[in-house]
Amino acid sequence: MTASPKRLGFFSRLLDRTDPGARYRLATEQIVRAEQCGFDSAWVAQHHFIETEGGLPSPFVFLAQVAARTSTIHIGTGIVTLPLESPVRVAEDSGVLDLMSGGRLEVGVGPGGTPSAFASFGQDSAQRWEIFEHNLDILRAAWRGERLGASDNRLYPASPHLIDRLWQATFAPQGATRAGLAGDGLLLSRTQPRTPDAPRATLADIQQPIIDAYLAALPAGRAPRILASRSVFVGDDRSTVRHHAELGLRRFLARARPGARDFNACSLDELIALSDAHVGTPDEVIASLLADRTLDRATDIAFQVHPMDPPHADILRSIELAAEHVAPALGWRRKTPESTRLAVAS
């Protein structure tokens, strides 16, 4: 199965280099600009405690005000760390938000990847997969309106339609099999760790087996949903784009991989390769993305400027150029206003 990406997303970790309130305001403006440029979806990551990893612990709160500022773009969580949440509360918040947004919510969930956060929630990171599966079962039951626990309580409002807009994030084929068997969407990361036996593997080398496992497990007749997130920073002026990218990548790698190597001795192109990033003018970014074989099989592609994290104005321009030049070269076509209206209404 191969398919050019049919839907275009904008992904934010809310890492603008400013205070928290300004982060939320700027990220909202970026999503509004994405909608104006025809993007189909906008996704935000949830992170707890660590400011430099991600700036948003409460995605449903943030997306509620985004819903009030937009009208057609789908809004998604990429992801909610489900082991650290009450699944009934996730069901309630997502159901209310979906109604408030006119049926535009996409719910991405995962087991979480920051072990240090679990203790603060009274959880054991080593048990995160078991907790994740338990909470995911409760989330589905709550959305379906089933009885919760020993009481006769049922979710109000019930939201069974959200089951068809549920996505699971994973780094491994086992997780992809789990998502496929459930008929959920598959969320693929912008980067993944390399193993000692394959240190030079491409991102496609790692993610193709994950897609294979997902498709093999998907029930007959269930359409695949595969979103590939990619780090993309595109600009009009090559030197300006590369300057901002270099600042951001050196800062990110030094923080994310302390002691791994002397990143100050790396060239910018080496930093870009280490980060699985796509940086440059539209033509350069198009050529780079076309070499990524994973995207041939994705139904959705989401662009994020992390880990470059350039200034706000450059992010807005990157969004514009991605919609005008880059995404169309990958097979995306902007929906007409009428088709967008009908999609949201359905």
TORKOL-4160 file (C-alpha; in steps of 0.2 Angstrom, whole numbers, padded with zeros to 4 digits, m for minus):
346
<pt num="1" X="0000" Y="0000" Z="0000"/>
<pt num="2" X="0007" Y="0017" Z="m0005"/>
<pt num="3" X="m0001" Y="0034" Z="m0004"/>
<pt num="4" X="0005" Y="0052" Z="m0005"/>
<pt num="5" X="0000" Y="0062" Z="0010"/>
<pt num="6" X="m0018" Y="0067" Z="0009"/>
<pt num="7" X="m0019" Y="0079" Z="0024"/>
<pt num="8" X="m0007" Y="0092" Z="0030"/>
<pt num="9" X="m0004" Y="0096" Z="0048"/>
<pt num="10" X="0005" Y="0109" Z="0059"/>
<pt num="11" X="0013" Y="0102" Z="0075"/>
<pt num="12" X="0019" Y="0113" Z="0089"/>
<pt num="13" X="0028" Y="0109" Z="0106"/>
<pt num="14" X="0025" Y="0127" Z="0111"/>
<pt num="15" X="0044" Y="0131" Z="0113"/>
<pt num="16" X="0045" Y="0149" Z="0107"/>
<pt num="17" X="0059" Y="0157" Z="0117"/>
<pt num="18" X="0048" Y="0168" Z="0128"/>
<pt num="19" X="0037" Y="0167" Z="0144"/>
<pt num="20" X="0023" Y="0154" Z="0146"/>
<pt num="21" X="0009" Y="0166" Z="0142"/>
<pt num="22" X="0017" Y="0173" Z="0126"/>
<pt num="23" X="0021" Y="0155" Z="0121"/>
<pt num="24" X="0002" Y="0151" Z="0121"/>
<pt num="25" X="m0002" Y="0167" Z="0112"/>
<pt num="26" X="0011" Y="0164" Z="0098"/>
<pt num="27" X="0007" Y="0146" Z="0096"/>
<pt num="28" X="m0011" Y="0151" Z="0094"/>
<pt num="29" X="m0006" Y="0163" Z="0080"/>
<pt num="30" X="0004" Y="0150" Z="0071"/>
<pt num="31" X="m0011" Y="0138" Z="0071"/>
<pt num="32" X="m0022" Y="0152" Z="0065"/>
<pt num="33" X="m0010" Y="0155" Z="0051"/>
<pt num="34" X="m0009" Y="0137" Z="0047"/>
<pt num="35" X="m0028" Y="0137" Z="0045"/>
<pt num="36" X="m0027" Y="0152" Z="0034"/>
<pt num="37" X="m0015" Y="0143" Z="0023"/>
<pt num="38" X="m0026" Y="0128" Z="0021"/>
<pt num="39" X="m0018" Y="0116" Z="0033"/>
<pt num="40" X="m0030" Y="0101" Z="0038"/>
<pt num="41" X="m0025" Y="0099" Z="0056"/>
<pt num="42" X="m0015" Y="0106" Z="0070"/>
<pt num="43" X="m0007" Y="0096" Z="0084"/>
<pt num="44" X="0000" Y="0100" Z="0101"/>
<pt num="45" X="0011" Y="0090" Z="0112"/>
<pt num="46" X="0009" Y="0088" Z="0131"/>
<pt num="47" X="0024" Y="0089" Z="0143"/>
<pt num="48" X="0025" Y="0090" Z="0161"/>
<pt num="49" X="0038" Y="0100" Z="0172"/>
<pt num="50" X="0052" Y="0102" Z="0160"/>
<pt num="51" X="0051" Y="0119" Z="0151"/>
<pt num="52" X="0064" Y="0115" Z="0137"/>
<pt num="53" X="0055" Y="0098" Z="0132"/>
<pt num="54" X="0038" Y="0106" Z="0129"/>
<pt num="55" X="0028" Y="0121" Z="0135"/>
<pt num="56" X="0011" Y="0113" Z="0137"/>
<pt num="57" X="0004" Y="0102" Z="0152"/>
<pt num="58" X="m0014" Y="0105" Z="0148"/>
<pt num="59" X="m0018" Y="0102" Z="0129"/>
<pt num="60" X="m0037" Y="0102" Z="0131"/>
<pt num="61" X="m0037" Y="0119" Z="0139"/>
<pt num="62" X="m0026" Y="0126" Z="0126"/>
<pt num="63" X="m0035" Y="0118" Z="0111"/>
<pt num="64" X="m0052" Y="0125" Z="0118"/>
<pt num="65" X="m0046" Y="0143" Z="0115"/>
<pt num="66" X="m0038" Y="0138" Z="0098"/>
<pt num="67" X="m0056" Y="0131" Z="0093"/>
<pt num="68" X="m0063" Y="0148" Z="0097"/>
<pt num="69" X="m0051" Y="0156" Z="0086"/>
<pt num="70" X="m0053" Y="0144" Z="0071"/>
<pt num="71" X="m0067" Y="0136" Z="0061"/>
<pt num="72" X="m0061" Y="0122" Z="0049"/>
<pt num="73" X="m0044" Y="0116" Z="0055"/>
<pt num="74" X="m0044" Y="0099" Z="0065"/>
<pt num="75" X="m0036" Y="0101" Z="0082"/>
<pt num="76" X="m0026" Y="0086" Z="0089"/>
<pt num="77" X="m0016" Y="0080" Z="0104"/>
<pt num="78" X="0000" Y="0073" Z="0100"/>
<pt num="79" X="0000" Y="0066" Z="0113"/>
<pt num="80" X="m0009" Y="0065" Z="0129"/>
<pt num="81" X="0002" Y="0055" Z="0141"/>
<pt num="82" X="m0013" Y="0043" Z="0146"/>
<pt num="83" X="m0004" Y="0034" Z="0161"/>
<pt num="84" X="m0003" Y="0051" Z="0170"/>
<pt num="85" X="m0022" Y="0055" Z="0167"/>
<pt num="86" X="m0038" Y="0050" Z="0173"/>
<pt num="87" X="m0046" Y="0041" Z="0158"/>
<pt num="88" X="m0063" Y="0046" Z="0163"/>
<pt num="89" X="m0058" Y="0065" Z="0164"/>
<pt num="90" X="m0049" Y="0063" Z="0147"/>
<pt num="91" X="m0066" Y="0056" Z="0140"/>
<pt num="92" X="m0076" Y="0071" Z="0148"/>
<pt num="93" X="m0064" Y="0084" Z="0142"/>
<pt num="94" X="m0062" Y="0078" Z="0125"/>
<pt num="95" X="m0080" Y="0075" Z="0122"/>
<pt num="96" X="m0084" Y="0093" Z="0128"/>
<pt num="97" X="m0070" Y="0100" Z="0117"/>
<pt num="98" X="m0076" Y="0090" Z="0102"/>
<pt num="99" X="m0093" Y="0098" Z="0103"/>
<pt num="100" X="m0087" Y="0115" Z="0106"/>
<pt num="101" X="m0076" Y="0114" Z="0091"/>
<pt num="102" X="m0089" Y="0107" Z="0079"/>
<pt num="103" X="m0082" Y="0090" Z="0078"/>
<pt num="104" X="m0064" Y="0094" Z="0074"/>
<pt num="105" X="m0055" Y="0085" Z="0088"/>
<pt num="106" X="m0042" Y="0072" Z="0085"/>
<pt num="107" X="m0036" Y="0062" Z="0101"/>
<pt num="108" X="m0018" Y="0056" Z="0100"/>
<pt num="109" X="m0012" Y="0046" Z="0115"/>
<pt num="110" X="0003" Y="0037" Z="0121"/>
<pt num="111" X="0012" Y="0029" Z="0136"/>
<pt num="112" X="0024" Y="0044" Z="0138"/>
<pt num="113" X="0043" Y="0045" Z="0137"/>
<pt num="114" X="0049" Y="0055" Z="0151"/>
<pt num="115" X="0052" Y="0043" Z="0166"/>
<pt num="116" X="0055" Y="0057" Z="0179"/>
<pt num="117" X="0037" Y="0064" Z="0177"/>
<pt num="118" X="0029" Y="0048" Z="0183"/>
<pt num="119" X="0034" Y="0049" Z="0201"/>
<pt num="120" X="0026" Y="0066" Z="0203"/>
<pt num="121" X="0009" Y="0058" Z="0198"/>
<pt num="122" X="0012" Y="0043" Z="0210"/>
<pt num="123" X="0015" Y="0031" Z="0195"/>
<pt num="124" X="0029" Y="0020" Z="0191"/>
<pt num="125" X="0037" Y="0023" Z="0174"/>
<pt num="126" X="0041" Y="0004" Z="0173"/>
<pt num="127" X="0023" Y="0000" Z="0173"/>
<pt num="128" X="0018" Y="0013" Z="0160"/>
<pt num="129" X="0013" Y="0001" Z="0146"/>
<pt num="130" X="0001" Y="m0009" Z="0158"/>
<pt num="131" X="m0007" Y="0008" Z="0164"/>
<pt num="132" X="m0008" Y="0014" Z="0147"/>
<pt num="133" X="m0018" Y="m0001" Z="0140"/>
<pt num="134" X="m0029" Y="m0001" Z="0156"/>
<pt num="135" X="m0033" Y="0018" Z="0154"/>
<pt num="136" X="m0036" Y="0016" Z="0135"/>
<pt num="137" X="m0049" Y="0003" Z="0138"/>
<pt num="138" X="m0058" Y="0014" Z="0150"/>
<pt num="139" X="m0057" Y="0029" Z="0138"/>
<pt num="140" X="m0065" Y="0019" Z="0124"/>
<pt num="141" X="m0079" Y="0012" Z="0136"/>
<pt num="142" X="m0082" Y="0030" Z="0143"/>
<pt num="143" X="m0084" Y="0037" Z="0125"/>
<pt num="144" X="m0096" Y="0023" Z="0121"/>
<pt num="145" X="m0107" Y="0027" Z="0135"/>
<pt num="146" X="m0104" Y="0011" Z="0145"/>
<pt num="147" X="m0106" Y="0009" Z="0163"/>
<pt num="148" X="m0091" Y="0015" Z="0172"/>
<pt num="149" X="m0085" Y="0005" Z="0187"/>
<pt num="150" X="m0097" Y="m0003" Z="0200"/>
<pt num="151" X="m0110" Y="0012" Z="0199"/>
<pt num="152" X="m0122" Y="0015" Z="0185"/>
<pt num="153" X="m0113" Y="0031" Z="0180"/>
<pt num="154" X="m0111" Y="0034" Z="0161"/>
<pt num="155" X="m0102" Y="0048" Z="0152"/>
<pt num="156" X="m0111" Y="0064" Z="0148"/>
<pt num="157" X="m0110" Y="0068" Z="0134"/>
<pt num="158" X="m0106" Y="0051" Z="0127"/>
<pt num="159" X="m0094" Y="0053" Z="0112"/>
<pt num="160" X="m0093" Y="0036" Z="0103"/>
<pt num="161" X="m0088" Y="0046" Z="0087"/>
<pt num="162" X="m0071" Y="0050" Z="0095"/>
<pt num="163" X="m0066" Y="0032" Z="0094"/>
<pt num="164" X="m0064" Y="0034" Z="0075"/>
<pt num="165" X="m0053" Y="0049" Z="0078"/>
<pt num="166" X="m0041" Y="0040" Z="0091"/>
<pt num="167" X="m0023" Y="0039" Z="0087"/>
<pt num="168" X="m0009" Y="0029" Z="0095"/>
<pt num="169" X="0010" Y="0035" Z="0095"/>
<pt num="170" X="0023" Y="0022" Z="0095"/>
<pt num="171" X="0042" Y="0019" Z="0092"/>
<pt num="172" X="0040" Y="0001" Z="0089"/>
<pt num="173" X="0031" Y="m0012" Z="0078"/>
<pt num="174" X="0023" Y="m0020" Z="0094"/>
<pt num="175" X="0014" Y="m0003" Z="0097"/>
<pt num="176" X="0009" Y="m0002" Z="0079"/>
<pt num="177" X="0001" Y="m0019" Z="0080"/>
<pt num="178" X="m0009" Y="m0013" Z="0095"/>
<pt num="179" X="m0015" Y="0002" Z="0086"/>
<pt num="180" X="m0019" Y="m0008" Z="0070"/>
<pt num="181" X="m0029" Y="m0021" Z="0079"/>
<pt num="182" X="m0039" Y="m0007" Z="0087"/>
<pt num="183" X="m0042" Y="0002" Z="0070"/>
<pt num="184" X="m0034" Y="0017" Z="0077"/>
<pt num="185" X="m0023" Y="0029" Z="0068"/>
<pt num="186" X="m0004" Y="0028" Z="0069"/>
<pt num="187" X="0007" Y="0043" Z="0075"/>
<pt num="188" X="0025" Y="0042" Z="0069"/>
<pt num="189" X="0038" Y="0053" Z="0077"/>
<pt num="190" X="0049" Y="0066" Z="0068"/>
<pt num="191" X="0064" Y="0056" Z="0074"/>
<pt num="192" X="0069" Y="0040" Z="0083"/>
<pt num="193" X="0084" Y="0034" Z="0092"/>
<pt num="194" X="0096" Y="0023" Z="0082"/>
<pt num="195" X="0102" Y="0006" Z="0089"/>
<pt num="196" X="0120" Y="0001" Z="0091"/>
<pt num="197" X="0119" Y="m0011" Z="0077"/>
<pt num="198" X="0112" Y="0001" Z="0065"/>
<pt num="199" X="0119" Y="0019" Z="0070"/>
<pt num="200" X="0117" Y="0025" Z="0052"/>
<pt num="201" X="0099" Y="0019" Z="0049"/>
<pt num="202" X="0088" Y="0032" Z="0041"/>
<pt num="203" X="0072" Y="0037" Z="0049"/>
<pt num="204" X="0063" Y="0027" Z="0035"/>
<pt num="205" X="0073" Y="0012" Z="0038"/>
<pt num="206" X="0066" Y="0012" Z="0056"/>
<pt num="207" X="0048" Y="0017" Z="0052"/>
<pt num="208" X="0045" Y="0006" Z="0038"/>
<pt num="209" X="0043" Y="m0010" Z="0049"/>
<pt num="210" X="0032" Y="0000" Z="0060"/>
<pt num="211" X="0020" Y="0004" Z="0046"/>
<pt num="212" X="0021" Y="m0014" Z="0040"/>
<pt num="213" X="0016" Y="m0020" Z="0057"/>
<pt num="214" X="0002" Y="m0008" Z="0058"/>
<pt num="215" X="m0005" Y="m0012" Z="0041"/>
<pt num="216" X="m0004" Y="m0031" Z="0044"/>
<pt num="217" X="m0014" Y="m0029" Z="0060"/>
<pt num="218" X="m0027" Y="m0017" Z="0053"/>
<pt num="219" X="m0045" Y="m0025" Z="0051"/>
<pt num="220" X="m0051" Y="m0029" Z="0034"/>
<pt num="221" X="m0060" Y="m0014" Z="0027"/>
<pt num="222" X="m0053" Y="m0001" Z="0040"/>
<pt num="223" X="m0044" Y="0013" Z="0031"/>
<pt num="224" X="m0027" Y="0016" Z="0037"/>
<pt num="225" X="m0022" Y="0033" Z="0046"/>
<pt num="226" X="m0004" Y="0036" Z="0046"/>
<pt num="227" X="0003" Y="0052" Z="0052"/>
<pt num="228" X="0022" Y="0056" Z="0050"/>
<pt num="229" X="0028" Y="0071" Z="0059"/>
<pt num="230" X="0043" Y="0079" Z="0052"/>
<pt num="231" X="0055" Y="0093" Z="0057"/>
<pt num="232" X="0054" Y="0106" Z="0043"/>
<pt num="233" X="0060" Y="0124" Z="0043"/>
<pt num="234" X="0059" Y="0132" Z="0026"/>
<pt num="235" X="0062" Y="0150" Z="0021"/>
<pt num="236" X="0065" Y="0162" Z="0007"/>
<pt num="237" X="0083" Y="0166" Z="0011"/>
<pt num="238" X="0095" Y="0151" Z="0013"/>
<pt num="239" X="0108" Y="0159" Z="0024"/>
<pt num="240" X="0095" Y="0166" Z="0036"/>
<pt num="241" X="0086" Y="0149" Z="0038"/>
<pt num="242" X="0102" Y="0140" Z="0041"/>
<pt num="243" X="0108" Y="0153" Z="0053"/>
<pt num="244" X="0092" Y="0151" Z="0064"/>
<pt num="245" X="0093" Y="0132" Z="0062"/>
<pt num="246" X="0111" Y="0131" Z="0068"/>
<pt num="247" X="0107" Y="0141" Z="0083"/>
<pt num="248" X="0092" Y="0130" Z="0088"/>
<pt num="249" X="0100" Y="0113" Z="0083"/>
<pt num="250" X="0116" Y="0116" Z="0093"/>
<pt num="251" X="0106" Y="0121" Z="0108"/>
<pt num="252" X="0094" Y="0106" Z="0107"/>
<pt num="253" X="0108" Y="0093" Z="0104"/>
<pt num="254" X="0119" Y="0099" Z="0118"/>
<pt num="255" X="0104" Y="0098" Z="0130"/>
<pt num="256" X="0096" Y="0082" Z="0123"/>
<pt num="257" X="0112" Y="0072" Z="0122"/>
<pt num="258" X="0124" Y="0079" Z="0135"/>
<pt num="259" X="0141" Y="0072" Z="0134"/>
<pt num="260" X="0137" Y="0062" Z="0118"/>
<pt num="261" X="0150" Y="0072" Z="0108"/>
<pt num="262" X="0156" Y="0089" Z="0105"/>
<pt num="263" X="0142" Y="0096" Z="0094"/>
<pt num="264" X="0151" Y="0113" Z="0093"/>
<pt num="265" X="0163" Y="0104" Z="0082"/>
<pt num="266" X="0149" Y="0097" Z="0070"/>
<pt num="267" X="0145" Y="0106" Z="0054"/>
<pt num="268" X="0127" Y="0112" Z="0051"/>
<pt num="269" X="0124" Y="0098" Z="0039"/>
<pt num="270" X="0129" Y="0085" Z="0052"/>
<pt num="271" X="0118" Y="0093" Z="0065"/>
<pt num="272" X="0103" Y="0093" Z="0052"/>
<pt num="273" X="0107" Y="0074" Z="0049"/>
<pt num="274" X="0108" Y="0070" Z="0068"/>
<pt num="275" X="0091" Y="0078" Z="0070"/>
<pt num="276" X="0082" Y="0071" Z="0055"/>
<pt num="277" X="0078" Y="0089" Z="0050"/>
<pt num="278" X="0073" Y="0096" Z="0034"/>
<pt num="279" X="0080" Y="0114" Z="0032"/>
<pt num="280" X="0082" Y="0127" Z="0018"/>
<pt num="281" X="0073" Y="0135" Z="0004"/>
<pt num="282" X="0057" Y="0127" Z="m0003"/>
<pt num="283" X="0067" Y="0117" Z="m0017"/>
<pt num="284" X="0080" Y="0111" Z="m0004"/>
<pt num="285" X="0066" Y="0105" Z="0008"/>
<pt num="286" X="0056" Y="0097" Z="m0006"/>
<pt num="287" X="0071" Y="0087" Z="m0012"/>
<pt num="288" X="0075" Y="0081" Z="0006"/>
<pt num="289" X="0057" Y="0076" Z="0010"/>
<pt num="290" X="0055" Y="0067" Z="m0007"/>
<pt num="291" X="0070" Y="0056" Z="m0001"/>
<pt num="292" X="0060" Y="0050" Z="0014"/>
<pt num="293" X="0052" Y="0034" Z="0009"/>
<pt num="294" X="0040" Y="0034" Z="0024"/>
<pt num="295" X="0030" Y="0048" Z="0017"/>
<pt num="296" X="0025" Y="0038" Z="0002"/>
<pt num="297" X="0015" Y="0028" Z="0014"/>
<pt num="298" X="0008" Y="0041" Z="0025"/>
<pt num="299" X="m0010" Y="0047" Z="0024"/>
<pt num="300" X="m0005" Y="0063" Z="0034"/>
<pt num="301" X="0011" Y="0073" Z="0036"/>
<pt num="302" X="0013" Y="0086" Z="0050"/>
<pt num="303" X="0027" Y="0099" Z="0049"/>
<pt num="304" X="0035" Y="0106" Z="0065"/>
<pt num="305" X="0049" Y="0118" Z="0067"/>
<pt num="306" X="0056" Y="0109" Z="0082"/>
<pt num="307" X="0071" Y="0107" Z="0086"/>
<pt num="308" X="0076" Y="0122" Z="0076"/>
<pt num="309" X="0063" Y="0133" Z="0085"/>
<pt num="310" X="0066" Y="0149" Z="0076"/>
<pt num="311" X="0058" Y="0166" Z="0079"/>
<pt num="312" X="0040" Y="0168" Z="0078"/>
<pt num="313" X="0040" Y="0178" Z="0061"/>
<pt num="314" X="0051" Y="0164" Z="0053"/>
<pt num="315" X="0039" Y="0151" Z="0059"/>
<pt num="316" X="0024" Y="0160" Z="0051"/>
<pt num="317" X="0034" Y="0161" Z="0035"/>
<pt num="318" X="0039" Y="0143" Z="0036"/>
<pt num="319" X="0020" Y="0138" Z="0037"/>
<pt num="320" X="0016" Y="0149" Z="0022"/>
<pt num="321" X="0030" Y="0141" Z="0011"/>
<pt num="322" X="0026" Y="0124" Z="0017"/>
<pt num="323" X="0008" Y="0126" Z="0011"/>
<pt num="324" X="0012" Y="0135" Z="m0005"/>
<pt num="325" X="0027" Y="0125" Z="m0011"/>
<pt num="326" X="0033" Y="0110" Z="m0001"/>
<pt num="327" X="0017" Y="0100" Z="0003"/>
<pt num="328" X="0010" Y="0101" Z="m0015"/>
<pt num="329" X="0026" Y="0093" Z="m0021"/>
<pt num="330" X="0022" Y="0079" Z="m0009"/>
<pt num="331" X="0005" Y="0076" Z="m0016"/>
<pt num="332" X="m0005" Y="0087" Z="m0004"/>
<pt num="333" X="m0019" Y="0097" Z="m0012"/>
<pt num="334" X="m0028" Y="0111" Z="m0003"/>
<pt num="335" X="m0046" Y="0108" Z="0000"/>
<pt num="336" X="m0059" Y="0120" Z="m0007"/>
<pt num="337" X="m0069" Y="0130" Z="0006"/>
<pt num="338" X="m0085" Y="0120" Z="0002"/>
<pt num="339" X="m0076" Y="0103" Z="0004"/>
<pt num="340" X="m0069" Y="0109" Z="0020"/>
<pt num="341" X="m0086" Y="0114" Z="0027"/>
<pt num="342" X="m0094" Y="0098" Z="0022"/>
<pt num="343" X="m0079" Y="0088" Z="0030"/>
<pt num="344" X="m0081" Y="0097" Z="0047"/>
<pt num="345" X="m0100" Y="0096" Z="0047"/>
<pt num="346" X="m0099" Y="0077" Z="0044"/>
